[in-house]
């Protein structure tokens, strides 16, 4: 029997012939169709699963394996769509889960960053400062970054209302519909953060109609953010120097005098009416904001310093703006309230002459406006010094008072300058068309006065 050596149940015997002679030379075993393996061993031929080999066995439907063969069933209508939808739904589900996980991961990182920035920006110190002052905690709020992002449409470029050396100012609308100005610091140096903390600490103590109001701050971003009341009409510098059709905009003398009086009132309050004497240290027309009615608002207290009432001065690193910087403070480092008086004197000269704090003199050289004014006061009639628009209003008496007052404020010796309280009082009486309280006084012509140490301005009649 030829089959006796084909031991596998699913095998058979195949005759073998000589290819040259075609004579029968023997036989060999072979696994049956649908099986594979060794036919010479019991159980050596095993079933082929054709459904697992689509490259060899074609089935355009549902493949079902059977012993030694396979069956191909056609797909029911809609099966492909169902499988596609199921697969798509699975992929979409996985995508959603992935997005949620990534979002939570990012949120966790942002939360950690906010905490880190809060600590770096001395948030704990600021919280202590605000909480220790009941009057400050009522009005000064520590905002979240999310609140200010919504208020500025994520700091959109269209919301920018000003740029400066220290940062960018955005217009924002809070959830309670308050319109605010949000100052975003440009630098993240420690000195900048110290100035920021200093400004918050000082402004949180101040409540005056002519000082810009601080609503609060945010410490959760890489750079600190300050939130102020929104002042709509720019700065005093803009008003004095802004031109339309190549001509300066009209600025009546009464308006100039009122603005000067309001700035003086704010500085008087800072020097003597606040809980501690506050020295601004950077008074200039660019730091005087104007609202819709051109009411003056003193701003930018980053360089300010507070000192006890019984202390007359601080020795500190010189800081300020050229053209406004007190020469005595510049040379000695001794900061007193008279340094602010000097800077205010420069603003008075700007209002009188309507020129920038740094000008080009007759020789084409750059010069401080204050130095030029002091020289001109001794060499020229007042009518040739002041702004022509002011002269047309024919209020020379008041103009002379303000010119002499400016010269007093610009005295090189701080002790000979008047206090801001005295300056404010004299400006108020000028506005009321009086010279001094309860006295019959006259103005001495500047030609009768002489040297730069003169500090009378208003003197009793003989």
Secondary structure, DSSP 4 states (H G I P E B T S, - for coil): -GGGG--STTEEEEEEE-TTT--EEEEEEEEPTTEEE-TTSTT-EEE--GGG-TTTS--SSEEEEETTEEEEEPPPTTHHHHHHHHHHHHHHHHHHHHHHHHHHHHHHHHHHHHHHHHHHTTHHHHHHHHHH-HHHHHH-EEE-HHHHHHHTTTT-GGGEEEE-SSEEEEEEE-TT--EEEEEEES---HHHHHHHHHHHHHHTT---TTBPPEEEEE-SSSS-EEEEE---S-BHHHHHH-EETTEEPP--HHHHHHHHHHHHHHHHIIIIISSSEEE-S---GGGEEE-TT--EEE---TT-EEE-TT---EE------TTT--HHHHHH-EE-HHHHHHHHHHHHHHHHH---SEEE-TTS-EEEHHHHHHHHHHHS-GGGTS-HHHHHTT-HHHHHHHHHHHHHHT-SSGGGSPPHHHHHHHHHHHHTT-SSTT--EEPPPGGGT-STT---SSEE--
